[in-house]
């Protein structure tokens, strides 16, 4: 039996939709944890996105944080709904150097129209994690079945 995306649990729908986005694929984004209201993703540190050897540009750090935060918000939506970033603020606190970025997204406050979400982004080098950025964002919840 073939299952459609709409029949999957919301966490799996979010994963499917995020990984279908060209930017997520370009970054090499992968999910390491998905739960209602919480997401963890990893993005490999690639020279293509570095402004210095081994140090990521803020754009890639922002993208990882945004994907994690808004995906976490998406896990709480009802079937037939999607979301999109309408506002986000990133604070860089350390250089993004290492093997990969690990971004942990979470829901701060979920409501019917807007969901406030956040993410912490860590530069991972071996077993060492260094906080490199924090994001606070707002996702607009969209009813895809409404006419």
N, C-alpha and C positions, 0 to 999 in steps of 0.2 A: 504494500500500500504506500503510495506517495503522499507525503505530508506537505501542505502548502506552508509558506512562511507565516501566513495569518493564523495557522493552527498551532504554531510553536509557542512555548511559554514566552512571555514578554522579554525576558532576559536574552533568549536566543534570537528573538526578532531584532532586538537592538544590535546584537553582534552581527547578524546578517546584514542589516542596513548600513552599519558603520563600515564593515569590510567591503561593501559594494561601492563605497565612495572612492573616486580616483585619488584624492589626497591621502586617505588612509593607506591605500595600496602603495602609493609613491613613498610614503614614510616607512613602509614595512611594519606598520602597526599590528600588534597581536594582543589578544585578550589573555590575561593570566588568571583573572577572577571576575566572576559575574554573579551578583546577588541583588535582590531587590534593594534599590537605593545605594548600592555600592558597586564600583567597577575598578579594576586594576588593569592597566595596559602597559605594554612595553614598546619602545621604539628604538631600534638600533642606532647608534651614533655613526653616521655615515659622513665621509669627507665631503660629499656633495652638498651637505647642509651646514658645513663648518665655515666660519669666517677666519679662524686660525686653525692650524693643524690640531685636530682632536677636540675642538671646542665649538659646540653648536651655536648657531645664530639664535636669537630670541624668537624668530618666527617659528622654528621647529619646536622650541620649548612651549610656546603659546599653543601651537596646534595639539601637542600631546595633552596639555592641561585641559584645553577646550573639549577635545574628544572624550577624555575621562569624565569630566564634570557633567557634560550634557548627556553622555551615554548613561551615567548613573541616574540622571533625571528621567531619562526615557524608560528605564526599567520599571518605573512606578506608573506608567501610563496604562490606560485601558486599551483593549484591542480596538483597532481602527483609528488610533491616535498616533501622532508623531510629534517631534519637537525640533526646534531650531534655536540657535543662539541669537539673543537680541541685545545682550550686553555682557561684557566681561572685562575684568581688570586683572592684569598679571603683574606680580611683583617679583623681580629677579633678586635672589639673595646670594647666589654663588655661581661660579662658572659651571656650565653643563659639560663635564668631561668624564670620559670613562667608556665602558662597553656599550651601555644603553641608558635610556631614560626609563624610569618606572613612574607612572602617574597613577595616583589613587584618587578617584572621584567619589563624591558623596553628595547626598541631598541634604541641604540645610533646611528648606521649607518647601513642601509640595502643596500646590493649590490647583484649582481647575484651569486657570488661564496661564499663570506663570509659575515656574519652579525655580527657586534659588538653589544653586548648586556650587560646589567648591572642589578644588583639586590641589593636592600637593604633588610636586614633581621632584623626583630624586635622580641624581646622576649615580649610576651604579658602576662600580669598578671592583670586580671580584665579589666578595661578600660585603663590601663597604657601600653604604648608601649615604649620599650627601644631599640634603635638601638644597635645591637650586632655584625653586620658584613656587609660588602659591597663586592660585587664581580664585576669584569670586565671580560667579556668572549668573545670568538669568536666561532661562530657556522659555520660549513661548510654546505652549501646548496647542496643537492643531488637530481638530477633529476632521479626519480625512473622509469620513462618511457623510458629513453635513453638506447639504446642497447650497 
